[in-house]
Amino acid sequence: MVLVRTIHVFIKLVPVILALRKDRILWVAQEGKGIDEKRFRRNAQRILNTCISLGPVFIKFGQWLSSRADILPQPYLEELSKLQDSVPAASFDKVRPIIEKDIGKIEEKFDDLDQNSLSGASLGQVHRATKNGQQVIVKIKRPGIEKQVEKDLKVLMKIIPFAMKFVDPNLRFSIIPIMKQFADSIHEEMDYTKELDNLKKIKKNMKPYNNVIIPEVHDDYSTKNILTMEYIPGIKITNIEALDKNGN
């Protein structure tokens, strides 16, 4: 099965890697100036669609690449950043067993829990709920995501030796460290206890700053697969127009 998946992924990736290679060579040679932005954006959209079609691990990789201005031209960063909002959530009947296995019956633990997700991500999804009269959000790991991640990370590692032949020389020496860094980050992100600990540390460190609000986490409703925290409405940092209107 891994071999079949590897061949499928390789066939999907080669055309977009070749297009990216041509764009990167031009981008580096011209120091980012005078590029054909329409062509760059069109090729970036092809990578975007390819990541979505290949599933959560590749969506996560695309999201991760969208923050790497040292690797990708601006049109690629902008297009791949759309992956932050392009992941459909799993149906609630698939995530319910995860919640109830880890913390108990939903009806006994929450006043109510919205079965429609507030947002979906590559590795998990978020639902609003009420607990003892307080609004909270419940972040739940995608069903079966760990097996899928391990399988596709193996696929990526198998593809790298072939892909390096199509990557421009400037990237060849850094591609292995890049992939190791990505694998480490995705493994860490799948353990919600680490995110819980980090939130606690940030909240403690930010306590002296009254203008910074960090949500309270609920330890008794959080596990490796679930993270429950206080619900605080806000504006997404990429929504510049809304931030300007609110004076932020």
N, C-alpha and C positions, 0 to 999 in steps of 0.2 A: 504493500500500500504506500509506503514511503517513497519507493521508486516511482510509482505512477504519479504521485503528487509532485515529486521533484521534476519530472518531465513536464507536467502540466504547468507548473510555476515557471520553469525555465522558458518554455515557449511563450508564455505571457510577458515575461520580463525583458527578454532580449531586445525586442523592438524599441521599448521605451528607454532602456539603458543606452542603446546606440544613439537615440535622439538626444538624450541628456549629454552623452559624451561630446557630440558635435557642439551643443550649446555651451557646455562648460569650457571647451577649448577656445571658443570665440569670446566668451565672457572673461576668461583669464587674460587672453591676448589683448583685449581692448579695455581691460581694467574696469569692466562693468559699464562702459560708456558706449553709446551709439549702437546698442544691440537691437535686433529685430524683436521688439517686445511681443508683437502678435504671434510670431512663430514660437517664441519661448513659452508664452502663455498656453498656446495650443498644445505643445508638447507636455507642459506641466499638467494640463487637464487630462491627458492620456495616462499619465502616471497616477493621478488622482483616481480615475475610473478603474485602473488596473488594481490599485490597492484595495478599493472597495470590493471588487469582484473576487479577490483572493482571500478575503476574510480578516478577522480580528487582528492577527499578528502583523499582517502587512498594513492594515489600517494604523496600528500602533506605530509601526516603523515609519510610515508616512507622516504621522503626527510628530514623531520625534525629529524627523528630518526637517520639518517645517520651522524648527527653532535653530537650525544650523546654517546661519548666514555665512559661515566660513566655507561651506560646501556648495550651497545652491544659490543661483541668481534670484533676485527679488520676485520675479513672476512665479517661480516655483514655490517660494516661501508662502506667497499669498494664496496660491491655489491649494497647496497641501494643508494650509491652516484650516481649510473648509472641512477637513476630516474630523475636526473637533466636534462638528454638529451633524455628521452624516451617517451615524451608526444607528440602525433601528434596534429597539429593545427586544429582548426575548419575551415571549408571552408569559403572563403572570403564573399560569399553571405550571410552568417550568421552574420558576424561581421560588414559588411557595414552599416546595420541599426543602430547599436550602435553608430558608428562614426557620422553618419548623424543626428541622433536624438540629440546628445550632442553638436556638433560643426558646423553642416551644411553640405552642399553638398561637397563631396570629391573634385570634379572637380573645385569648386570655392575656396576651402581652400588650396589645394596643387597643386604644379606644376605637380607632379606625385606621385603615391603611389603604391608600389609593392604589387600586390595581393597575391604573394607567401610569406609566413611568413619567417622571418629570423630565428626565433626559437619559439618553443611552450613550455609552462609551464603548471603546473596543474591548475592554476587559470586564466591565460591569455596567450597572444601571442604577438609577436613583428613583426612589418612590417617596412621596410625602406621607406622613402619618401623624397621628396624635397619640401621645403617651402621657397618661395622668394629667390630661388637659393641656399639655404643652405640645406645640407643633415641633416636629422633628423631621429629619430626612433619614432615610435608610438606604445605604449604598450596598448593593448585593452583587457578588461576583457572578459572572455569566455561567450558566450551567455547562459543565464539561470543558471549561476554558483551559484548565491546566494541562489536560491531555493534548488539546489542540495546539497550545503554545509550544509544548515540548516537541510535538511532531513537526510543526512548521519551523521551529528553530533548527532542528536537524536538517530540514529541507534547505533552509538558507545557508547553512554551513557547507552542505554538499554543493550548492550552486556557486558559492564564492570563487573557488578555483577557476571555474569556467567564466564567470562574470568578469573576473579581473582582466581577462584578455580583451574585453570590450570597454573597460574603464580607462579613462585617460591617465597617463603616467603620474600626474600629480596626486591622484587618489590611491594608487596601487599600494603604496607603503603604509597608508593609514586605514585601509578598509578593514583589516583584521582587528585592530584596536577599536575601531568604530563599532563593529559587530559585537565584540565582547562587551563594550560599554552598554550597548542596546540590550543584550541578553541579561546582563546584571540588573539593569533598570527595570525590565519587564518582570523579572523574578521577584524583585523587591516590591514592585507595585501590586503583585498578586497577593501579598500578605498584608491584610488590612490592619493587623496588630501593629505593624511598623508605622503605618499612616496615623493610627491612633496615638502612638507614643510621640510621633513628631508634632502632631497637633497640640498635645499637652505641653511639650517643650516650648513651642512657639507662643502659646497662650501665656505661659509663665514668663517668658522673656519680654513679651509685649505688654505686660501688666502695667508698667509705668506710663504707657502712652494711651491716653484716654480716647484719642481719635482713631485707634485701631481696635477693631472688634474681631475676635477669634471665637468661633462657635464652641460651645461646651460639648464634650463627647460623653456618651453614656456607656461606660465600661461593661455594665451588666447586660447590655443589648448589643455588644460588639464581639466579634470573633475573627478568626483568620479570613472568613468568607463574608462577613457582614460588618458594616460600620454605621453606627447610629449616632447622630449628633443633632444639636440644636439647629432649628431652621431659622436662618437669617436672610430675609429678602435683600437682593442687591442688583447691581448692574454688571453685566459681563464686561471685563476689562477691554475687550476688543470693540465694544459698542461705543465708539467715540462720540457720536451724536448725542446719545442719551447721557453720557458722562458730562458733556458740555452743558446740556440743559439743566443738569442738577448741580452745576458749579463745581464739579470735581476735576 
